[in-house]
Amino acid sequence: MALLARFSLTCLAALLLAGTAQAGSQALPVNQTVDALTPEEHQRQVLTLRQQARQAVTFAQAERPRPAGRASVSLQPMFSSQAGSWPFEPFVNNGLFRAIAGYQAHHPQVVMLRGGSITLAQLNDALANPRILRRYKDGYLLSYPLLIGPDAGLVLEGTSLYLYSFSGTALINQGWLGLNQSSLESVADDKPGNTDRAWRPFVVAWAGSHTQVIGSTLRRLGYNANLSRGLTTALSPQQPAGSRLATVLIRDSRFSELSTAVELQHSQATISTSQFEQSQQYAIDVRDSQLSLRGNQLRGIDNNSGVRLRGQTRALLEDNLILGAGKAAIEISEQQGAVLLASNRIGDSRGNGIQLRNLAPTSAAPLLIDDNLLASSQGTAVDASDVGALALVGNRIGNTPEYAVSLRNATPLLGPLLLSGNRLGQVGKAVVRVEGVREVALGGNSFDGKPLLQNLLIGDLLPLQARLLEATVRQGGTARVRWP
């Protein structure tokens, strides 16, 4: 990743640029007011925002103990639509039953765990059927789908579980699933699956369940179909809307070659110090959930964004490395809830660095981009549209062919947009474009542009470029612009 070069534009050069203003589209009339914030007011504003954002996204999550006692094991028929069959119903039309039919010569069956926890060795002894589960390499090969009941747990400790693709294998968790120093991956051998659709084993965890992956590896799981993309949590339409959140705890683990490594719905998830490599769709895809994503590495997302946040989601993304996303490194759209993006390193995105769409943050649920490094995206580093309020504080942003920061609202929104203490530059177009925000505050930013050739501030700020640069760059103050 090409890193952001040192910012070197002097105040004098910045003011020279202000004289080269060119005509541009403006969403707001030119009857704005400009006032100055004292250093104390500005620092208090930034401190308060940081505290509010941190508090709003912080939650505590602990490992949930496995169910006590020894689980019972049975084989149960799988029905596509019948009372109690809802854990399977989403997969009726996605190839699961077709794949099962190519392996099981009778009505499809699932391995059912109830009333306690069980290890793979114990499960193998209980089944005593190598066509369902057998020793394989450094662990076991599972060839039937397996359902963990609400009061049951499957325990992987220091072993490997291989899921046979040809037989329609999947792990369906309604209870407790734990991997510790273990691996979970699909095995296809050379046989084609008996389905007319792409198929790979997957893990789905329903609301109320707990899944933890500690010091473990997941490989070659999932395909691009609903709830089947890798490790997925979800709330079924057959479950009450107030069902307990699915909980996910991932630490010191590696996910590689999954369709979407982790897809979260109706969940609370803590993901830390883990690696996500070669995801096909997304590395982390979140909707209507709470997320803490800290200290991870996300590399090589083929088709879409590294992280996507949607719906009623609040999230902390901190100290992550996100490289090589097919679209944006981080995408937030149609989302309501606090988001803090702090101290992340983002680069080599084939779209925008951070992409924001249709957001309405509030003081209780702010959107803060704080102390990140964004470089070498093929679009705009921070690209926002129809966003009500946004704060960028202390970031290093540049080396992009578009804009460092672009915020465009089709209908003017109240804001505020706060740009404070950022180092911005080395861009192909203007450094900052703002349209349709009724309150903008700038202070402590440094700019790196091309003297006499490039505007630093365009859109609604273009007529004020010289005045704002004089106040904020040369005089070192903070300026606030308001439109009626």
C-alpha positions as CSV (number, residue, x, y, z in Angstrom):
1,M,0.0,0.0,0.0
2,A,1.4,3.4,-0.9
3,L,1.3,5.4,2.3
4,L,0.3,9.0,2.6
5,A,3.2,11.3,1.9
6,R,4.2,14.1,4.2
7,F,2.0,17.1,4.0
8,S,4.0,20.2,3.1
9,L,1.7,22.9,1.6
10,T,2.5,26.2,3.3
11,C,-0.2,28.7,4.4
12,L,0.9,31.1,1.7
13,A,0.4,28.5,-1.1
14,A,-3.0,27.6,0.3
15,L,-4.1,31.2,0.1
16,L,-2.8,31.5,-3.4
17,L,-5.0,28.6,-4.3
18,A,-7.9,30.5,-2.9
19,G,-7.6,33.0,-5.7
20,T,-8.1,30.3,-8.4
21,A,-11.8,29.6,-7.5
22,Q,-13.7,28.2,-10.4
23,A,-17.4,27.9,-10.9
24,G,-19.1,25.0,-9.2
25,S,-22.5,23.6,-8.3
26,Q,-23.8,24.9,-5.0
27,A,-26.7,23.4,-3.1
28,L,-27.1,26.3,-0.6
29,P,-27.5,30.1,-1.2
30,V,-24.6,32.4,-0.6
31,N,-26.2,34.1,2.5
32,Q,-24.2,32.2,5.1
33,T,-22.7,33.5,8.3
34,V,-19.2,32.7,9.4
35,D,-18.0,32.9,13.0
36,A,-15.0,31.8,15.0
37,L,-14.9,29.2,17.8
38,T,-12.4,29.8,20.5
39,P,-9.7,27.1,21.0
40,E,-11.5,26.1,24.2
41,E,-14.9,25.8,22.5
42,H,-13.4,23.7,19.8
43,Q,-11.4,21.4,22.0
44,R,-14.5,20.9,24.2
45,Q,-16.6,20.1,21.2
46,V,-14.1,17.5,20.0
47,L,-13.6,16.0,23.5
48,T,-17.4,15.7,24.0
49,L,-17.9,14.1,20.6
50,R,-15.2,11.5,21.3
51,Q,-16.7,10.7,24.7
52,Q,-20.2,10.4,23.4
53,A,-19.2,8.2,20.5
54,R,-17.1,5.9,22.7
55,Q,-19.8,5.5,25.2
56,A,-22.5,4.9,22.6
57,V,-20.6,2.0,21.0
58,T,-19.2,0.3,24.1
59,F,-20.8,-2.9,25.4
60,A,-19.6,-5.8,27.5
61,Q,-19.6,-9.3,26.2
62,A,-18.3,-12.5,27.8
63,E,-18.0,-16.1,26.9
64,R,-21.2,-18.0,27.5
65,P,-20.7,-21.3,29.3
66,R,-21.5,-24.4,27.4
67,P,-24.6,-26.4,28.5
68,A,-24.0,-28.7,31.3
69,G,-24.2,-32.5,31.1
70,R,-23.8,-34.9,28.2
71,A,-25.9,-34.2,25.1
72,S,-28.1,-36.8,23.6
73,V,-27.6,-37.7,19.9
74,S,-30.3,-38.7,17.5
75,L,-31.2,-38.7,13.8
76,Q,-34.3,-36.7,12.9
77,P,-36.1,-36.3,9.6
78,M,-35.8,-33.0,7.8
79,F,-38.9,-31.4,6.4
80,S,-39.1,-28.4,4.1
81,S,-42.3,-27.1,5.7
82,Q,-43.7,-28.5,8.8
83,A,-44.1,-27.6,12.5
84,G,-40.6,-27.3,14.0
85,S,-38.9,-27.3,10.6
86,W,-38.1,-23.6,10.5
87,P,-34.4,-24.0,11.1
88,F,-34.2,-25.7,7.7
89,E,-36.8,-23.8,5.7
90,P,-34.5,-21.0,4.4
91,F,-32.3,-23.7,2.7
92,V,-35.1,-25.5,0.8
93,N,-34.4,-23.7,-2.4
94,N,-30.7,-23.0,-2.1
95,G,-29.4,-26.4,-2.9
96,L,-29.1,-28.0,0.5
97,F,-31.8,-30.7,0.0
98,R,-30.5,-31.4,-3.5
99,A,-27.0,-32.0,-2.1
100,I,-28.4,-34.2,0.7
101,A,-30.3,-36.3,-1.9
102,G,-27.1,-37.1,-3.7
103,Y,-25.7,-38.7,-0.5
104,Q,-28.6,-40.0,1.7
105,A,-30.6,-42.7,0.0
106,H,-33.6,-42.1,2.3
107,H,-35.7,-39.1,3.4
108,P,-33.2,-36.4,4.5
109,Q,-32.0,-36.7,8.0
110,V,-30.1,-34.4,10.4
111,V,-28.0,-35.2,13.4
112,M,-29.8,-33.6,16.4
113,L,-28.0,-32.6,19.7
114,R,-30.1,-32.0,22.8
115,G,-29.8,-31.5,26.5
116,G,-26.1,-30.9,27.1
117,S,-22.7,-30.7,25.4
118,I,-20.7,-33.1,23.4
119,T,-17.2,-33.3,21.8
120,L,-16.5,-34.7,18.4
121,A,-14.9,-37.9,19.8
122,Q,-18.1,-38.5,21.9
123,L,-20.3,-37.7,19.0
124,N,-18.4,-40.2,16.8
125,D,-18.8,-42.9,19.5
126,A,-22.5,-42.1,19.8
127,L,-23.2,-42.3,16.1
128,A,-21.0,-45.2,15.3
129,N,-21.7,-44.7,11.6
130,P,-18.8,-43.7,9.3
131,R,-21.3,-42.5,6.6
132,I,-22.3,-39.8,9.1
133,L,-19.1,-39.1,11.0
134,R,-15.7,-40.7,10.9
135,R,-12.1,-40.1,11.7
136,Y,-10.4,-38.1,9.0
137,K,-6.9,-36.7,8.8
138,D,-6.3,-34.8,12.1
139,G,-9.9,-34.8,13.1
140,Y,-13.3,-35.9,11.8
141,L,-15.3,-35.8,8.6
142,L,-19.0,-35.0,8.9
143,S,-21.3,-36.0,6.1
144,Y,-24.8,-35.1,7.5
145,P,-26.2,-31.7,8.4
146,L,-26.0,-31.2,12.2
147,L,-28.5,-29.3,14.3
148,I,-27.4,-28.0,17.8
149,G,-30.6,-27.7,19.8
150,P,-31.4,-24.7,22.0
151,D,-30.2,-26.6,25.1
152,A,-27.2,-28.3,23.5
153,G,-23.6,-27.5,22.7
154,L,-21.0,-28.8,20.2
155,V,-17.4,-28.6,21.5
156,L,-14.3,-28.5,19.3
157,E,-11.1,-28.6,21.4
158,G,-7.8,-29.0,19.7
159,T,-9.2,-30.9,16.7
160,S,-10.5,-30.4,13.1
161,L,-13.9,-30.9,11.7
162,Y,-14.2,-31.4,8.0
163,L,-17.6,-30.8,6.3
164,Y,-18.2,-32.9,3.3
165,S,-19.6,-30.8,0.4
166,F,-20.9,-33.6,-1.7
167,S,-23.5,-34.6,1.0
168,G,-25.0,-31.2,1.9
169,T,-23.3,-30.8,5.2
170,A,-24.1,-27.7,7.4
171,L,-23.9,-26.7,11.0
172,I,-27.2,-25.2,12.3
173,N,-26.8,-23.7,15.8
174,Q,-29.7,-23.0,18.0
175,G,-27.6,-23.5,21.2
176,W,-23.9,-23.3,21.8
177,L,-21.0,-23.9,19.3
178,G,-17.4,-23.5,20.4
179,L,-14.1,-23.8,18.6
180,N,-10.9,-23.6,20.7
181,Q,-7.6,-24.2,18.9
182,S,-9.5,-26.1,16.2
183,S,-10.3,-25.9,12.5
184,L,-13.5,-26.1,10.5
185,E,-13.4,-26.4,6.7
186,S,-15.2,-28.0,3.8
187,V,-13.9,-31.0,1.8
188,A,-15.1,-31.7,-1.7
189,D,-12.6,-34.3,-2.9
190,D,-13.1,-34.7,-6.6
191,K,-16.8,-35.5,-6.6
192,P,-19.3,-32.9,-8.0
193,G,-22.2,-32.1,-5.8
194,N,-25.7,-33.3,-6.9
195,T,-27.2,-29.8,-7.2
196,D,-27.6,-27.4,-10.1
197,R,-26.4,-24.5,-7.9
198,A,-23.0,-23.7,-6.4
199,W,-22.8,-25.3,-3.0
200,R,-20.4,-25.3,0.0
201,P,-21.0,-26.2,3.6
202,F,-21.8,-23.3,6.0
203,V,-22.6,-22.4,9.6
204,V,-25.8,-20.6,10.6
205,A,-26.6,-19.6,14.1
206,W,-30.1,-18.5,15.0
207,A,-31.2,-15.9,17.5
208,G,-30.6,-16.9,21.0
209,S,-27.5,-19.0,20.2
210,H,-23.9,-18.5,21.1
211,T,-20.9,-19.1,18.8
212,Q,-17.3,-18.6,19.8
213,V,-14.2,-19.1,17.8
214,I,-11.0,-18.9,19.8
215,G,-7.6,-19.5,18.3
216,S,-9.1,-21.4,15.4
217,T,-9.4,-21.5,11.6
218,L,-12.4,-21.5,9.3
219,R,-11.7,-22.2,5.6
220,R,-13.6,-22.7,2.3
221,L,-17.1,-22.3,3.8
222,G,-20.2,-20.8,2.3
223,Y,-21.5,-19.7,-1.1
224,N,-23.5,-16.7,-2.3
225,A,-27.0,-17.6,-1.1
226,N,-29.2,-16.3,1.7
227,L,-27.9,-17.3,5.2
228,S,-25.3,-19.6,3.6
229,R,-22.3,-17.4,3.0
230,G,-20.0,-18.6,5.8
231,L,-20.6,-18.0,9.5
232,T,-24.0,-16.3,9.6
233,T,-26.3,-15.3,12.5
234,A,-30.0,-14.5,11.9
235,L,-33.4,-14.0,13.4
236,S,-35.9,-16.4,11.7
237,P,-39.4,-15.1,10.8
238,Q,-40.6,-18.0,12.9
239,Q,-38.8,-16.6,16.0
240,P,-40.4,-13.8,18.1
241,A,-39.0,-10.3,17.3
242,G,-37.9,-9.9,20.9
243,S,-35.8,-13.1,20.8
244,R,-32.5,-12.9,22.6
245,L,-29.6,-11.7,20.4
246,A,-27.3,-14.3,18.9
247,T,-23.9,-13.8,20.4
248,V,-20.6,-14.2,18.6
249,L,-17.1,-14.1,20.1
250,I,-14.2,-14.4,17.7
251,R,-10.6,-14.0,19.0
252,D,-7.1,-14.8,17.6
253,S,-8.6,-16.7,14.7
254,R,-8.3,-16.9,10.9
255,F,-11.0,-17.0,8.2
256,S,-10.0,-17.7,4.6
257,E,-11.8,-18.4,1.4
258,L,-15.3,-17.9,2.6
259,S,-18.1,-16.2,0.6
260,T,-18.7,-13.8,3.4
261,A,-16.6,-14.6,6.4
262,V,-19.0,-13.3,9.1
263,E,-22.6,-12.2,8.4
264,L,-24.4,-10.8,11.4
265,Q,-28.1,-10.1,11.9
266,H,-29.9,-9.6,15.2
267,S,-26.6,-10.2,17.0
268,Q,-24.0,-9.0,19.5
269,A,-20.5,-9.7,18.3
270,T,-17.0,-9.1,19.5
271,I,-14.3,-9.8,16.9
272,S,-10.7,-9.2,17.8
273,T,-7.1,-9.9,16.7
274,S,-8.2,-12.1,13.9
275,Q,-7.4,-12.4,10.2
276,F,-9.9,-12.4,7.3
277,E,-8.4,-13.3,3.9
278,Q,-9.8,-13.9,0.4
279,S,-13.5,-13.3,1.1
280,Q,-15.7,-13.3,-2.0
281,Q,-18.5,-10.9,-1.1
282,Y,-17.7,-9.2,2.3
283,A,-15.4,-9.9,5.1
284,I,-17.8,-8.6,7.8
285,D,-21.5,-7.9,6.9
286,V,-23.6,-6.5,9.7
287,R,-27.3,-5.6,10.0
288,D,-29.4,-4.8,13.1
289,S,-26.6,-5.8,15.4
290,Q,-24.0,-4.6,17.9
291,L,-20.4,-5.0,16.8
292,S,-17.0,-4.5,18.3
293,L,-14.3,-5.1,15.6
294,R,-10.8,-4.4,17.0
295,G,-7.3,-5.3,16.0
296,N,-8.1,-7.4,13.0
297,Q,-6.6,-7.7,9.5
298,L,-9.0,-7.9,6.5
299,R,-7.2,-8.5,3.2
300,G,-8.5,-9.3,-0.3
301,I,-12.3,-8.9,-0.7
302,D,-13.1,-9.9,-4.2
303,N,-16.5,-8.4,-5.1
304,N,-17.7,-6.0,-2.4
305,S,-16.7,-4.1,0.7
306,G,-14.5,-5.1,3.6
307,V,-17.1,-4.2,6.2
308,R,-20.7,-3.3,5.6
309,L,-23.0,-1.8,8.3
310,R,-26.7,-1.5,7.8
311,G,-30.0,-1.1,9.7
312,Q,-30.3,-0.7,13.5
313,T,-26.6,-1.2,14.1
314,R,-24.1,0.4,16.5
315,A,-20.5,-0.4,15.9
316,L,-16.9,0.2,17.0
317,L,-14.2,-0.4,14.3
318,E,-10.9,0.2,15.9
319,D,-7.2,-0.5,15.0
320,N,-8.1,-2.7,12.0
321,L,-6.1,-3.1,8.8
322,I,-8.3,-3.3,5.7
323,L,-6.6,-3.7,2.4
324,G,-7.7,-4.7,-1.1
325,A,-11.5,-4.4,-1.0
326,G,-13.4,-4.8,-4.2
327,K,-15.5,-1.8,-3.4
328,A,-15.1,0.3,-0.2
329,A,-13.0,-0.7,2.7
330,I,-15.9,0.3,5.0
331,E,-19.5,0.8,3.7
332,I,-22.2,2.3,5.9
333,S,-25.7,2.6,4.4
334,E,-29.3,3.0,5.5
335,Q,-28.0,2.7,9.0
336,Q,-29.2,4.1,12.4
337,G,-27.0,3.9,15.4
338,A,-23.7,5.2,16.7
339,V,-20.5,4.3,14.7
340,L,-16.9,5.0,15.8
341,L,-14.2,4.4,13.2
342,A,-10.9,4.9,15.1
343,S,-7.2,4.3,14.3
344,N,-7.9,2.0,11.3
345,R,-5.5,1.7,8.4
346,I,-7.3,1.5,5.1
347,G,-5.8,1.2,1.6
348,D,-5.9,-0.2,-1.9
349,S,-9.7,-0.1,-2.2
350,R,-10.9,-0.5,-5.7
351,G,-13.8,1.9,-4.8
352,N,-14.0,4.5,-2.1
353,G,-12.1,4.2,1.2
354,I,-15.1,4.9,3.4
355,Q,-18.5,5.1,1.8
356,L,-21.5,6.6,3.6
357,R,-25.1,6.6,2.3
358,N,-28.4,7.7,3.7
359,L,-27.4,8.2,7.4
360,A,-29.0,10.4,10.0
361,P,-26.6,10.5,13.1
362,T,-27.7,12.3,16.2
363,S,-25.9,13.5,19.3
364,A,-26.9,10.3,21.0
365,A,-25.8,8.2,18.1
366,P,-22.9,10.1,16.4
367,L,-20.8,9.1,13.4
368,L,-17.2,9.8,14.2
369,I,-14.2,9.0,11.9
370,D,-11.2,9.5,14.2
371,D,-7.4,9.1,13.8
372,N,-7.5,6.8,10.7
373,L,-5.1,6.5,7.8
374,L,-6.8,6.3,4.4
375,A,-4.6,6.0,1.3
376,S,-4.5,4.6,-2.2
377,S,-8.2,4.1,-2.9
378,Q,-9.3,4.3,-6.5
379,G,-12.3,6.5,-5.7
380,T,-12.7,9.1,-2.9
381,A,-11.2,8.5,0.5
382,V,-14.3,9.4,2.4
383,D,-17.4,9.6,0.1
384,A,-20.7,10.6,1.7
385,S,-24.1,11.4,0.3
386,D,-27.4,12.1,2.1
387,V,-25.6,12.1,5.5
388,G,-27.1,14.4,8.2
389,A,-24.0,14.8,10.4
390,L,-20.4,13.7,10.2
391,A,-17.2,14.3,12.1
392,L,-13.7,13.7,10.8
393,V,-11.0,14.3,13.5
394,G,-7.3,13.7,13.3
395,N,-7.2,11.6,10.2
396,R,-4.5,11.3,7.5
397,I,-6.2,11.1,4.1
398,G,-4.8,11.2,0.6
399,N,-3.2,9.6,-2.4
400,T,-6.5,9.2,-4.2
401,P,-7.6,10.2,-7.8
402,E,-10.9,11.8,-6.6
403,Y,-11.5,13.7,-3.3
404,A,-10.1,13.4,0.1
405,V,-13.5,14.1,1.6
406,S,-16.8,14.5,-0.4
407,L,-20.2,15.1,1.3
408,R,-23.1,15.8,-1.1
409,N,-26.7,15.9,0.0
410,A,-29.5,16.1,-2.6
411,T,-31.6,17.9,0.0
412,P,-29.8,20.2,2.4
413,L,-29.5,18.7,5.9
414,L,-28.7,20.4,9.2
415,G,-25.3,18.8,9.9
416,P,-22.9,19.6,11.4
417,L,-19.9,18.5,9.4
418,L,-16.8,18.8,11.6
419,L,-13.3,18.6,10.0
420,S,-10.7,19.0,12.7
421,G,-7.0,18.3,12.9
422,N,-6.9,16.3,9.6
423,R,-4.0,16.1,7.1
424,L,-5.6,16.1,3.7
425,G,-4.0,16.0,0.3
426,Q,-2.4,14.3,-2.7
427,V,-5.7,14.0,-4.5
428,G,-6.7,14.2,-8.2
429,K,-9.6,16.7,-7.7
430,A,-10.4,19.1,-4.9
431,V,-9.4,18.2,-1.4
432,V,-12.8,18.8,0.2
433,R,-16.2,19.0,-1.5
434,V,-19.2,19.9,0.6
435,E,-22.8,20.4,-0.8
436,G,-26.0,20.6,1.2
437,V,-24.9,20.8,4.8
438,R,-26.2,23.8,6.8
439,E,-23.4,23.8,9.4
440,V,-19.7,23.2,8.7
441,A,-16.8,23.7,11.2
442,L,-13.2,23.5,10.2
443,G,-10.1,23.9,12.3
444,G,-6.6,22.6,12.6
445,N,-6.5,20.9,9.2
446,S,-3.5,20.9,6.9
447,F,-3.8,20.7,3.2
448,D,-1.5,19.4,0.5
449,G,-2.6,20.6,-3.0
450,K,-1.2,21.7,-6.3
451,P,-0.6,25.5,-6.2
452,L,-2.6,27.5,-8.8
453,L,-4.1,24.3,-10.3
454,Q,-6.3,22.9,-7.6
455,N,-9.0,24.1,-5.3
456,L,-8.9,23.0,-1.7
457,L,-12.5,23.6,-0.8
458,I,-15.3,23.4,-3.4
459,G,-19.1,23.1,-3.5
460,D,-20.8,25.4,-1.0
461,L,-17.5,26.3,0.6
462,L,-16.0,27.6,-2.7
463,P,-17.0,31.3,-2.3
464,L,-15.5,31.2,1.2
465,Q,-12.3,29.4,0.4
466,A,-9.9,32.3,0.9
467,R,-11.6,33.5,4.1
468,L,-11.7,30.0,5.6
469,L,-8.1,29.2,4.8
470,E,-7.0,32.5,6.2
471,A,-8.8,31.9,9.4
472,T,-8.0,28.2,9.9
473,V,-4.6,27.7,8.2
474,R,-2.8,31.0,8.5
475,Q,-4.3,32.1,11.8
476,G,-4.7,28.6,13.2
477,G,-8.3,29.1,14.3
478,T,-11.6,27.3,13.9
479,A,-14.3,28.7,11.6
480,R,-18.0,27.7,11.6
481,V,-20.2,28.4,8.6
482,R,-24.0,28.3,8.9
483,W,-26.7,28.6,6.3
484,P,-30.2,29.6,7.1
